[in-house]
Amino acid sequence: MATLIQISNYVELADWEVEITQIRAQGAGGQNVNKVASAVHLRFDINRSSLPPFYKERLLALSDHHITKDGVIVIKAQSFRTYELNRQDALDRLQVLIRDAVKIQKKRRPTRPTRSSQRKRVDKKTQRGKTKALRGKVM
């Protein structure tokens, strides 16, 4: 079984799980863009994959524009001039997307500003108001 992407120490993706197709890149680039299919379309079906259930749940819960309603990740890579570099870029972006989805975020604890910082803020506002008040017409 050929391993394509190493997600973590215990999770790997096989090559049959990722569908990569060559396409022509869009946009400017001269004759090379018009005749060479160097861009890459990567498709990864979350539901059919061998990822653990926790990974699948977290990925499907993401509100990322790369994930379709059917649970398929679609990544288009066309930054580089060669197919190999674009293919590697797409695989790296898939790997980062999966790792970020599984990463558990630290819970935010709301804090309050200190009393001295509140006092400083109000003092600055009053000082600024006094400065502006002095800008009136000279009699």
C-alpha positions as CSV (number, residue, x, y, z in Angstrom):
1,M,0.0,0.0,0.0
2,A,1.7,3.2,-1.2
3,T,1.3,6.0,1.3
4,L,0.8,9.5,-0.2
5,I,0.3,11.9,2.7
6,Q,1.4,11.6,6.3
7,I,-1.1,13.5,8.4
8,S,0.1,12.5,11.8
9,N,2.1,9.7,13.4
10,Y,-1.0,7.4,13.2
11,V,-2.9,8.7,10.2
12,E,-1.9,8.3,6.6
13,L,-3.7,8.7,3.3
14,A,-3.3,6.1,0.5
15,D,-2.9,7.2,-3.1
16,W,-6.3,5.8,-4.2
17,E,-8.0,8.3,-1.9
18,V,-6.8,11.4,-3.7
19,E,-7.8,12.0,-7.3
20,I,-5.4,14.4,-9.2
21,T,-6.2,15.6,-12.7
22,Q,-4.1,17.8,-14.9
23,I,-5.7,21.0,-16.3
24,R,-4.6,24.1,-18.1
25,A,-3.9,27.0,-15.9
26,Q,-6.0,30.2,-16.1
27,G,-4.8,33.7,-16.5
28,A,-1.8,35.4,-18.0
29,G,1.4,33.5,-18.7
30,G,1.9,33.6,-22.4
31,Q,2.2,30.7,-24.7
32,N,3.2,28.2,-22.0
33,V,-0.1,28.5,-20.3
34,N,-2.0,28.0,-23.5
35,K,-0.3,24.8,-24.6
36,V,0.8,23.0,-21.4
37,A,-1.5,21.4,-18.8
38,S,0.5,22.2,-15.7
39,A,-2.2,23.1,-13.2
40,V,-3.7,20.5,-10.9
41,H,-7.2,19.7,-9.7
42,L,-7.1,17.7,-6.5
43,R,-10.3,16.0,-5.2
44,F,-10.6,14.2,-1.9
45,D,-13.8,12.6,-0.8
46,I,-14.0,12.8,3.0
47,N,-16.8,10.2,3.4
48,R,-15.0,7.5,1.3
49,S,-11.6,8.1,2.9
50,S,-9.9,6.0,5.5
51,L,-9.6,8.8,7.9
52,P,-10.7,8.1,11.5
53,P,-14.3,9.2,12.4
54,F,-13.0,12.2,14.5
55,Y,-11.1,13.6,11.5
56,K,-14.1,13.2,9.2
57,E,-16.5,14.9,11.7
58,R,-14.1,17.9,12.1
59,L,-13.6,18.2,8.3
60,L,-17.3,18.1,7.5
61,A,-18.0,20.7,10.2
62,L,-15.6,23.2,8.7
63,S,-17.0,26.1,6.7
64,D,-14.2,26.2,4.2
65,H,-14.8,27.1,0.5
66,H,-12.7,24.1,-0.6
67,I,-15.3,21.7,0.9
68,T,-18.5,21.0,-1.2
69,K,-21.9,20.1,0.3
70,D,-21.2,16.5,-0.7
71,G,-18.1,16.4,1.5
72,V,-15.5,16.6,-1.2
73,I,-12.4,18.7,-0.9
74,V,-11.5,20.4,-4.2
75,I,-8.1,22.2,-4.4
76,K,-6.9,23.9,-7.5
77,A,-3.1,24.5,-7.7
78,Q,-1.7,26.7,-10.5
79,S,1.0,28.8,-8.9
80,F,4.0,27.1,-10.4
81,R,5.0,26.5,-14.0
82,T,5.5,22.7,-13.7
83,Y,3.0,20.0,-13.0
84,E,5.1,18.4,-10.3
85,L,5.4,21.6,-8.2
86,N,1.7,22.3,-8.6
87,R,0.9,18.7,-7.6
88,Q,3.1,18.9,-4.5
89,D,1.5,22.3,-3.6
90,A,-2.0,20.8,-3.8
91,L,-1.0,17.8,-1.6
92,D,0.6,20.2,0.9
93,R,-2.5,22.4,1.1
94,L,-4.7,19.3,1.6
95,Q,-2.4,18.1,4.4
96,V,-2.5,21.6,6.1
97,L,-6.3,21.7,5.8
98,I,-6.7,18.3,7.5
99,R,-4.2,19.1,10.2
100,D,-5.9,22.5,11.0
101,A,-9.3,20.9,11.1
102,V,-8.2,18.5,13.8
103,K,-6.2,20.9,15.8
104,I,-8.1,21.6,19.1
105,Q,-8.4,25.4,19.6
106,K,-7.5,26.8,23.0
107,K,-10.7,28.1,24.7
108,R,-10.8,31.8,25.0
109,R,-11.1,33.3,28.5
110,P,-12.6,36.7,28.4
111,T,-10.7,39.3,30.2
112,R,-11.3,42.9,31.4
113,P,-9.1,45.9,31.0
114,T,-7.3,46.9,34.2
115,R,-8.4,49.9,36.1
116,S,-5.2,51.9,35.4
117,S,-5.6,51.2,31.6
118,Q,-9.2,52.5,31.8
119,R,-8.0,55.6,33.6
120,K,-5.2,56.2,31.1
121,R,-7.7,55.9,28.2
122,V,-10.1,58.5,29.7
123,D,-7.2,60.8,30.5
124,K,-6.0,60.7,26.9
125,K,-9.5,61.4,25.7
126,T,-9.9,64.5,27.9
127,Q,-6.5,65.7,27.0
128,R,-7.3,65.4,23.3
129,G,-10.6,67.2,23.9
130,K,-8.8,70.1,25.6
131,T,-6.3,70.3,22.7
132,K,-9.2,70.5,20.2
133,A,-11.0,73.1,22.3
134,L,-8.0,75.4,22.0
135,R,-8.3,75.3,18.2
136,G,-11.2,77.8,18.3
137,K,-11.2,81.2,16.6
138,V,-8.9,83.8,18.1
139,M,-10.7,86.9,19.3
